[in-house]
């Protein structure tokens, strides 16, 4: 028989990557306040996302999951939210046209504040300081006091998430996401791109399709789906006390939902079968994800599927592979076969970022655009070999003109990383590199 689950049953298990709060009483008081706050998202919205992801699992749609590596309290503003949304919408239009299937748009936004770290302490300017664990926990400033975990930051994370969600809903339902408008942005990008000629044919094809639809009376005014979009939020549910405080029982179904986001995922560092994160995730009814790295075995992944999706429900579980460009060709096919043969209808997504991170000669943590593309190609090839559906991509990006990842159409070099290296954690694709990625993936899909 399955063990009894409650929103707090994870506390009986070992919980990795949790902050070392200096005052347990203060944490409990903050969590009590959070537990009385309204939900950030609603159970019905998460159920709709499960239905949409069920289509991805059946090979009838694609998943685009994208956003910042870690959201910041310092750079929070309406323009930043708008531009990140705009970029994801642009990428989705390119992918939709190329595949002929809808794209499920899910942002790493309105909650992506916590970051796992490889060690509790890090060397900053020759000083040993507690690791920065995201703005929901502490501050990145290189001082002892700034690095002390502060539970009031949990409340600030909630408030920023609520404001972000409010703006996202206004943009996605109020005309900002109109298909004709988004396509005009893409035409502008192609005209200004150093490799615009490569993308021009695809952009012109989309333009002709829109004109044909308009001539037939199908336009953004007559069809609401062309004027607005469904956009979902997601984040790594790392700080389990925060997630528990925002977990609510649905009044319609009686099921429990983590109402901090539509979708939450377990990271590579916290996916132990007997760990606290798997225990918490097995009881919530949100669509959930789990990162799978190159060390994972086929048996381990099937056991995770059994624990997290015992009912084998379409749209429930997304496996996000992060193997590295050099490993994916060997590591992924056996896992695909094992999960397929087990009968679990998972969504497969490729995270081509984390397995390709390295420290450059200039001392910056970075990723190379070519390696990111190589892992996506390996992901598609592995699925073609096994006969499964490559459900989507999961990328870290920003609309800002940062210089954090090498390569791309502008051939960003190591000595240029210093120009605008602004991330508070991991290197992100900038706006131009992100759209380059979308067009490159579109060409891969068209070729396939």
Buried (B, 14 or more C-beta within 10 A) or exposed (E): EEEEBEBEBBBEBEBBBBBEBEEEEEBEEBBEBBEEBEBBBBBEBBBBBBEBBBBBBBEEBBBBBBBBBBBBBEEBEEEBBBBBBBBBBBBBBBBBBBBEBBBBBBBBBBBBBBBBBEEEEBEBEEEEBBBBBBBBBBBBEBEEEBBBBBBEBBBBBBEBBBBBBEBBEEBBBEEBBBBBBBBEBBBEBBEEBEBBEBBBEBBEEBBEEBEEBBEEEEBBEEEEEBBBBBBBBBBBBBBBBBBBBBBBEBEEEEBBBBBBBBBBBBBBBBBBEEBBBBBBBBBBBBBBBBBBBBEBEBEBBBBBBEBBBEEBBBBBBBBBBBBBBBBBBEBBBBBBBBBBEBEBBBBBBBBBBBBBBEEBEEEBBBBBBEBBBBBBBBBBBBBEEBEBBBBBBBBBBBBBEBBBBBBBBBEBEBEBBEEEBBBBBBBBBBBBBBBBBBBBBBBBBEEE
